[in-house]
Structures are given as C-alpha cells and as structure tokens.
C-alpha cells in the first residue's frame, strides 16, 4: 500500500494526511478509552510514519503481553492480519466452515498467491487455525520462501517463476484435476489465465490487489461457463462503522491466538525512518518474507506490554 500511495496510484481517503503508513503500534499518551501508557496497535487512514498519530480508539487494540511492540506491528497486526481476516470472514464468507470446527464441509482446496507476503503469511495461518481441513496451495517466487510457507502450514508449494504458464496445470495436478474452491489473489492481471485455469466450477475468486497489473484480457464466457464468483475488496476505503465492527471481532477472535502462540509473528527486516527508501526497495524487489518494519523509536519498540 505504501508503495502504491507513493507512486500516486492509491491516494489516502479524502481529508486525511498524505503521510504514509496505514497502521502503527506504540504507547497511548492520551485517550478516552485506554489508560495512558497502554501499548496498542491501530489501523489508520494514514500517518503511521510519524512519531505521533491520532487514532480512532475503536480501531485500536491492546498488544498481547507476549509480544514486543515491534513484533505486534511487524506481524501485520493490524493492517495485514485484519485484511486477511476480512478476506476470509467478510468477503469469502467462510464463517460456516470455521464454525464447523474446521471439519470437512465443502471447501477442500485454497490457492494463495504471494504466500510470503504479509497478508499471505496471515492467510496461511488463519486457514491452519480456523479451517485445518482445507489443503492450502501456496505460490511464491523463490524456493526459500516456499520452504518457509510450508512450515506455516501450506500443503503444496509452487514457484511461479519456475513454472511460468504451467502454474495452473500444476494446481490442477495438485487437486487431482478438480481445481481449487477459492483463490486469494493480490496479483491480478499477470495471473488471470492461471487463476481461471486453477478454479473449479462454482469456485470463488477473491481479488484484493493488483501487483501484477490492473488490465487484462478476460473472457466473461469462462466465468459464466464455470459459474465462478468474482469478489473484490480493499480495507482502507471502508467506512468507520464497518472497520469498528471488524476490529471488534478481530480483537475477540484473532488477537488472543497470538497470546496463546497459535499464530506466529513474522519480521522480515527492520529499518530506521531515515532508511525508509531502502525498506521500500526491499518490498519492491519482492525480497521480503513477512513484514518490513520502520522503527520510529527502537527503544520504545523493544518494550513488552505488562500482562
């Protein structure tokens, strides 16, 4: 998101700061809801690269006591994890499967693109914890990343750089020729043909990013013939009411799992504010696995919340 905003392709919501950063973690200095000194993480419309931010208390949550402040942010708590939670809970509507205790209930295979990204890492773990019966196929651009996503619960790992146009064929092979029930897609245009080939009849295509381009030749006939459901979503453009409700449920359902060590924080690299450009280059080159972190105050970031 930061890279897109910097490039002028993803402007902040009207009336908000143009400072980068849709999230932050730190210590409360003044609040109507939290005590002064409480370590919290929060969603923001922007401004996370600043030393101080004004945040909606309803979009904040206390940091689990077993995590340092930097880990809470680096683990995509809030931005990436809430995005992943929203995609599964609100967009794809997988609540029924989760409520069924992860028992077999119709969805067998899921395909996750950019599995080594912040959202990808979160999706893999949420599937593993909430719907363990689903076999997740992870796609990334290096074998090193694929080894790490396998450790996070991926059943099948595919290197799109090595497979090229045969990626969809490999997905079909991995599913016994059936195809996947759902694709979580942050790539967009460059993977369109592989996505259509990978989905089973009545499958669900969830688009939440366009890292591979915004425009593609797409046959609506294929969507009709396979009865595919194409869904799309962003988080930043949502209303305050929607976000407040989403964060409230996230605090109840997901945050405690970090405290219980059922969900794992992934820090790729840490940079000072002065080195933010280097952080952006690392993300742009697709070198990161998990979250790239800007430490505004290294001393503050190393603090652990008190239980």
Residue pairs with C-beta under 8 A, 6 or more apart in sequence:
1 10
1 22
1 79
1 236
2 20
2 21
2 22
2 280
2 283
3 280
3 283
3 284
4 10
5 11
5 12
5 20
5 46
6 20
6 280
10 236
12 18
12 45
12 46
12 236
13 45
13 46
13 236
13 237
16 45
16 46
16 47
17 45
17 46
17 47
17 50
18 46
19 46
19 47
19 48
19 49
19 50
20 46
20 48
20 49
20 276
21 44
21 46
21 47
21 48
21 49
21 50
21 53
21 294
22 43
22 44
22 45
22 46
22 48
22 79
22 235
22 236
23 41
23 42
23 43
23 44
23 48
23 73
23 78
23 79
24 41
24 42
24 44
24 47
24 48
24 53
24 55
24 73
25 39
25 40
25 41
25 42
25 63
25 69
25 70
25 72
25 73
25 77
25 301
26 39
26 40
26 53
26 69
26 296
26 297
26 300
27 37
27 38
27 39
27 40
27 69
27 300
27 303
28 34
28 35
28 36
28 37
28 38
28 39
28 40
29 36
29 52
30 36
31 38
31 57
32 57
33 57
33 58
33 60
34 40
34 57
34 60
34 62
38 62
38 305
39 62
39 63
39 69
39 72
39 303
39 305
40 55
40 60
40 61
40 62
40 63
41 60
41 61
41 63
41 69
41 72
41 73
41 77
41 78
42 53
42 55
42 56
42 59
42 60
42 61
42 78
43 55
43 56
43 59
43 78
43 79
43 82
43 235
43 243
43 247
44 53
44 55
44 59
45 236
47 53
47 54
49 273
49 276
49 294
49 296
50 296
51 296
51 297
56 240
56 243
56 244
58 240
58 243
58 244
58 247
58 248
59 78
59 243
59 244
59 247
60 247
61 77
61 78
61 247
61 250
61 251
61 255
62 305
63 69
63 72
63 77
63 305
64 72
64 255
64 256
64 258
64 259
64 305
65 259
65 304
65 305
65 306
65 307
66 258
66 259
66 261
66 304
67 75
67 258
67 265
67 304
67 305
68 301
68 302
68 303
68 304
69 300
69 301
69 302
69 303
69 305
70 267
70 270
70 293
70 295
70 301
70 302
71 265
71 267
72 258
72 265
73 291
73 293
74 265
74 266
74 267
74 268
74 270
74 290
74 291
74 293
75 81
75 258
75 263
75 264
75 265
75 266
75 267
75 290
75 291
76 82
76 83
76 84
76 118
76 119
76 121
76 122
76 290
76 291
77 255
77 258
77 265
78 247
78 250
79 118
79 235
80 117
80 118
80 119
80 121
80 122
80 291
81 122
81 250
81 254
81 263
82 235
82 246
82 247
82 250
83 119
83 122
83 208
83 235
84 119
84 122
84 123
84 126
85 122
85 126
85 246
85 250
85 253
85 254
86 233
86 235
86 246
87 119
87 123
87 184
87 206
87 208
87 233
88 94
88 98
88 123
88 126
88 127
88 130
89 95
89 98
89 249
90 233
90 246
91 206
91 208
91 231
91 233
92 182
92 204
92 206
92 231
94 107
94 130
94 131
96 105
97 105
97 106
97 107
97 130
97 131
97 134
98 130
98 131
102 130
102 131
102 132
102 133
102 134
103 133
104 133
105 133
106 181
107 131
107 134
107 181
107 182
108 133
108 134
108 135
108 175
108 178
108 181
109 134
109 135
109 136
109 137
109 174
109 175
109 178
109 179
109 180
109 181
109 182
109 200
110 127
110 134
110 135
110 136
110 137
110 180
110 181
110 182
110 183
110 184
111 136
111 137
111 139
111 171
111 180
111 182
111 183
111 184
111 198
112 120
112 123
112 124
112 136
112 137
112 138
112 139
112 154
112 184
113 120
113 139
113 183
113 184
113 185
113 186
113 187
113 191
114 120
114 139
114 140
114 186
114 187
114 209
114 211
115 121
115 123
115 124
115 138
115 139
115 140
115 145
115 146
115 149
115 154
115 157
116 140
116 141
116 142
116 145
116 146
116 148
116 149
116 288
116 289
116 290
117 186
117 288
117 290
118 266
118 290
118 291
119 186
119 208
120 138
120 140
120 149
120 184
120 186
121 149
121 152
121 266
121 289
121 290
123 136
123 184
124 136
124 138
124 149
124 152
124 153
124 154
125 152
125 153
125 263
125 264
126 254
126 263
127 134
127 136
127 153
128 136
128 152
128 153
129 257
129 262
129 263
135 155
135 156
135 175
136 153
136 154
136 155
136 156
137 154
137 155
137 156
137 157
137 158
137 171
137 174
137 175
137 180
138 146
138 149
138 150
138 154
138 156
138 157
138 158
139 157
139 158
139 159
139 160
139 167
140 146
140 149
140 157
140 158
140 159
140 160
141 159
141 160
141 161
141 286
142 159
142 161
143 159
144 289
145 289
146 154
146 157
146 158
146 159
147 157
148 289
149 157
150 157
152 264
156 174
158 167
158 170
158 171
158 174
160 167
160 191
160 194
163 170
165 193
165 194
167 191
167 194
167 198
168 193
168 194
168 195
168 196
168 197
168 198
169 197
171 179
171 180
171 194
171 197
171 198
172 178
172 179
172 197
172 198
175 200
178 200
179 197
179 198
179 199
179 200
179 201
179 203
180 198
180 199
180 200
180 203
181 200
181 203
181 204
182 203
182 204
182 205
182 206
183 195
183 198
183 199
183 203
183 204
183 205
183 206
184 206
184 208
185 191
185 195
185 205
185 206
185 207
185 208
185 209
186 207
186 208
186 209
186 210
186 211
187 209
187 210
187 211
187 212
188 207
188 209
188 210
188 211
188 212
188 213
188 214
188 216
189 210
189 212
189 213
189 214
189 215
189 216
190 212
190 213
190 216
191 212
192 216
192 217
192 218
195 205
196 219
196 222
196 223
196 226
196 228
199 205
199 226
199 228
200 226
201 226
201 227
202 226
202 227
202 228
202 229
203 226
203 228
203 229
204 228
204 229
204 231
205 228
205 229
205 230
205 231
206 231
206 232
206 233
207 230
207 231
207 232
207 233
208 232
208 233
208 234
222 228
223 230
235 243
238 246
254 263
257 263
258 265
266 289
266 290
266 291
267 290
267 291
267 293
268 282
268 288
268 289
268 290
268 291
268 292
268 293
269 279
269 282
269 288
269 292
269 293
270 293
270 294
270 295
271 278
271 279
271 292
271 293
271 294
271 295
272 294
272 295
272 298
273 294
273 295
273 296
276 294
279 292
279 293
279 294
282 288
282 292
283 292
295 301
